[in-house]
Amino acid sequence: MNNKKRSIKLSTIFSYIIIILGAITMLIPFIWMIDTSLKTQSEAIKTPPIWIPEQLRFDSYINAWKAAPFATYLVNSVFVTLTTTALQLLTSIMAAFGFAKLRFKGKGLLFGILLATMMVPGEMLIIPNFVTLSKFHLINTYGALIIPWIASFFSVFALRQAFLSVPNTIYYSSKIDGASDWRFLWKVLVPMSKSSIVAITMLQVIGSWNSFMWPLIVINDDKLRTLPVGLQAFMTETGIQYPELMAATAFVIAPMAILYLFLQKYIIAGVSRSGLKG
């Protein structure tokens, strides 16, 4: 009995060690980012690298904010992220409800075809999307940043799994009571799947907020650029200003980190319920 307790204790300690090592490994890039933002340029490029600067310098954050119109970039990022997320949630919730609860001819075939589109790499859609938007004269507009991302079958699939976990008896009972499909969706199904919806929302917010390649391609006007694209201001012909770049990167990461800290309970519950991984 004592040997069994000892083996359980050792396995628990080993598990904690693995978790702590994994956490440290994931935190090192963020620690290095903050550390570099507090160094001078010469300290940031020194070889071998140094972890602790001789003197903490916070002026990199002030210089980074003044080096580019970050207030404009921030407003653009917030607007694009909120709009894209709201529209994608609306389309995803309605499509997921249709695939989970409604009966219509060809539902299985249509779902299979749309599911197959998840196998297509996103990079393959860049050129078709760009050509389509250019034909509608939407390049270098907010529409170019929003329209291609107002629908996501990944979100539809994840929410469908959450909606399927709600018993059909509840759906049929609401129909007997005279509730329409629209009312059942927003008054019953959505509140019961709140954790899954929050998880999907957070994933979309992070994806939209951190998007770099697509805004870089479709936006030429400095007034329409988002925060990730604005980081290019610190990459000049004379070299990269690492302290300012790391300070600006902290501006980009901080809102998402704070948002995650407040919503982590719902995100973990939603991921567990929807079966999302990775």
Secondary structure, 3 states (H helix, E strand, C coil): CHHHHHHHHHHHHHHHHHHHHHHHHHHHHHHHHHHHHCCCHHHHCCCCCCCCCCCCCCHHHHHHHHHCCHHHHHHHHHHHHHHHHHHHHHHHHHHHHHHHHCCCCCHHHHHHHHHHHHHCCHHHHHHHHHHHHHHCCCCCCHHHHHHHHCCCHHHHHHHHHHHHCCCHHHHHHHHHCCCCHHHHHHHHHHHHCHHHHHHHHHHHHHHHHCCCHHHHHHCCCHHHCCHHHHHHHHEECCEECHHHHHHHHHHHHHHHHHHHHHHHHHHHHHHHHHCCCC
